[in-house]
Amino acid sequence: MNPPVLVSDRLCFHPWEAEDFPLFTSLHSDPEVQHFLQMGDPPWDEAYLRAKFADFLADYTAHGWTKFKVTDRQGTFLGRAGFGWFPETDELELGYSFKRALWGRGYATEAAYALLGWIYKAKPIDHVIGFAVAEHAASRRVLEKAGMSLTGIRDVDGIPNAFYRHDRPV
Ligand SMILES: CC(C)(COP(=O)(O)OP(=O)(O)OC[C@H]1O[C@@H](n2cnc3c(N)ncnc32)[C@H](O)[C@@H]1OP(=O)(O)O)[C@@H](O)C(=O)NCCC(=O)NCCS
C-alpha cells in the first residue's frame, strides 16, 4: 500500500493504487452509501466507477490531492475522503464517504478536520468548498463541525444542495 500522505488520530490517508479498485467498488455498491451521492447522477455502474477511480488516481498524480483511500492505523479500509475539483465554480471541494457499518463514530468529522488542516500547508489555495444534498443532515453536520460556513442552497443536477465554504486560516 502507498504510504499515507496524512495521518490523524485514527485515520490514514493514502493515494489510491490501481489494485484498490475492488475496495472502491465495495464502498460504492452499497445502496445506503449511495443514497445521497447518486441523486441527480447517472447510475454508478462499472464504467462510471472506473472513470471516477481513474480521476482519483490522475488527480493525485497531477495535483498531490485526491479523495484519498482512508484506512485505520492497521491498514483496514474504511472509506474515502479528500479533495476534488468542482468544475461548475472552479473550486476545490472536500468530500467523504465511509462504509455503512462505520457511520456515527466521528470518522468523517475527523477526516474533514485533518484534511482542512493539511491542504493549506500543501497548496497555496485560499478556500475550500463542500456541499451536500440539502436534506443530507449527517453530511451537513460534518461540514459544520469541521468549521465550514453555509453560503447558500443551489441546485446541482436539479437537486437542491447546501454549499459551504472554509477559508484559509489567517
Ligand atoms: C455522511 C457520512 C460521511 C458521515 O460520516 P460519519 O463518520 O458517520 O460522520 P460523523 O460521525 O463524523 O458525524 C456525523 C454527524 O451527523 C449526525 N447525524 C447523523 N445522522 C443524522 C441525521 N439523520 N440527522 C441529523 N444529524 C445526523 C451525527 O449525530 C453526527 O453529529 P454529532 O457528532 O453532532 O452527533 C456518512 O454517513 C457516509 O459515508 N454516507 C454515505 C456517503 C455520503 O453521503 N457522503 C457525503 C456526500 S455529501
The ligand as an SDF file (V2000), in Angstrom:
LIG
                    3D

 48 50  0  0  0  0  0  0  0  0999 V2000
  -22.0850   11.4300    5.6020 C   0  0  0  0  0  0  0  0  0  0  0  0
  -21.0930   10.4730    6.2410 C   0  0  0  0  0  0  0  0  0  0  0  0
  -19.7530   10.6210    5.5410 C   0  0  0  0  0  0  0  0  0  0  0  0
  -20.9430   10.8150    7.7230 C   0  0  0  0  0  0  0  0  0  0  0  0
  -19.8890   10.0100    8.2480 O   0  0  0  0  0  0  0  0  0  0  0  0
  -19.7730    9.7060    9.8210 P   0  0  0  0  0  0  0  0  0  0  0  0
  -18.3940    9.1820   10.0400 O   0  0  0  0  0  0  0  0  0  0  0  0
  -20.9150    8.8960   10.2640 O   0  0  0  0  0  0  0  0  0  0  0  0
  -19.8990   11.1900   10.4020 O   0  0  0  0  0  0  0  0  0  0  0  0
  -19.5590   11.6700   11.8880 P   0  0  0  0  0  0  0  0  0  0  0  0
  -19.7650   10.5270   12.8270 O   0  0  0  0  0  0  0  0  0  0  0  0
  -18.2320   12.3540   11.8890 O   0  0  0  0  0  0  0  0  0  0  0  0
  -20.6460   12.8200   12.1320 O   0  0  0  0  0  0  0  0  0  0  0  0
  -21.9710   12.6560   11.7320 C   0  0  0  0  0  0  0  0  0  0  0  0
  -22.8110   13.7200   12.4110 C   0  0  0  0  0  0  0  0  0  0  0  0
  -24.0980   13.7610   11.7920 O   0  0  0  0  0  0  0  0  0  0  0  0
  -25.0920   13.4830   12.7700 C   0  0  0  0  0  0  0  0  0  0  0  0
  -26.1560   12.7680   12.0720 N   0  0  0  0  0  0  0  0  0  0  0  0
  -26.1000   11.5360   11.5640 C   0  0  0  0  0  0  0  0  0  0  0  0
  -27.2780   11.2340   11.0020 N   0  0  0  0  0  0  0  0  0  0  0  0
  -28.0640   12.3290   11.1450 C   0  0  0  0  0  0  0  0  0  0  0  0
  -29.3960   12.6340   10.7720 C   0  0  0  0  0  0  0  0  0  0  0  0
  -30.1210   11.7680   10.0870 N   0  0  0  0  0  0  0  0  0  0  0  0
  -29.8980   13.8560   11.1060 N   0  0  0  0  0  0  0  0  0  0  0  0
  -29.1290   14.7560   11.7750 C   0  0  0  0  0  0  0  0  0  0  0  0
  -27.8650   14.5170   12.1570 N   0  0  0  0  0  0  0  0  0  0  0  0
  -27.3410   13.3130   11.8400 C   0  0  0  0  0  0  0  0  0  0  0  0
  -24.3960   12.6780   13.8190 C   0  0  0  0  0  0  0  0  0  0  0  0
  -25.1110   12.6950   15.0480 O   0  0  0  0  0  0  0  0  0  0  0  0
  -23.0650   13.4040   13.8810 C   0  0  0  0  0  0  0  0  0  0  0  0
  -23.1610   14.6490   14.5430 O   0  0  0  0  0  0  0  0  0  0  0  0
  -22.7890   14.8190   16.1240 P   0  0  0  0  0  0  0  0  0  0  0  0
  -21.3520   14.4140   16.2650 O   0  0  0  0  0  0  0  0  0  0  0  0
  -23.0080   16.2530   16.3860 O   0  0  0  0  0  0  0  0  0  0  0  0
  -23.6820   13.9020   16.8920 O   0  0  0  0  0  0  0  0  0  0  0  0
  -21.5680    9.0010    6.1160 C   0  0  0  0  0  0  0  0  0  0  0  0
  -22.9050    8.9380    6.5330 O   0  0  0  0  0  0  0  0  0  0  0  0
  -21.4480    8.4490    4.7090 C   0  0  0  0  0  0  0  0  0  0  0  0
  -20.3970    7.9540    4.3070 O   0  0  0  0  0  0  0  0  0  0  0  0
  -22.5550    8.4930    3.9300 N   0  0  0  0  0  0  0  0  0  0  0  0
  -22.5770    7.9500    2.5840 C   0  0  0  0  0  0  0  0  0  0  0  0
  -21.7790    8.7690    1.5800 C   0  0  0  0  0  0  0  0  0  0  0  0
  -22.1660   10.2230    1.6150 C   0  0  0  0  0  0  0  0  0  0  0  0
  -23.3400   10.5770    1.6300 O   0  0  0  0  0  0  0  0  0  0  0  0
  -21.1420   11.0790    1.6110 N   0  0  0  0  0  0  0  0  0  0  0  0
  -21.3140   12.5190    1.6900 C   0  0  0  0  0  0  0  0  0  0  0  0
  -21.7390   13.0680    0.3950 C   0  0  0  0  0  0  0  0  0  0  0  0
  -22.0300   14.8260    0.5040 S   0  0  0  0  0  0  0  0  0  0  0  0
  1  2  1  0
  2  3  1  0
  2  4  1  0
  2 36  1  0
  4  5  1  0
  5  6  1  0
  6  7  2  0
  6  8  1  0
  6  9  1  0
  9 10  1  0
 10 11  2  0
 10 12  1  0
 10 13  1  0
 13 14  1  0
 14 15  1  0
 15 16  1  0
 15 30  1  0
 16 17  1  0
 17 18  1  0
 17 28  1  0
 18 19  1  0
 18 27  1  0
 19 20  2  0
 20 21  1  0
 21 22  1  0
 21 27  2  0
 22 23  1  0
 22 24  2  0
 24 25  1  0
 25 26  2  0
 26 27  1  0
 28 29  1  0
 28 30  1  0
 30 31  1  0
 31 32  1  0
 32 33  2  0
 32 34  1  0
 32 35  1  0
 36 37  1  0
 36 38  1  0
 38 39  2  0
 38 40  1  0
 40 41  1  0
 41 42  1  0
 42 43  1  0
 43 44  2  0
 43 45  1  0
 45 46  1  0
 46 47  1  0
 47 48  1  0
M  END
$$$$
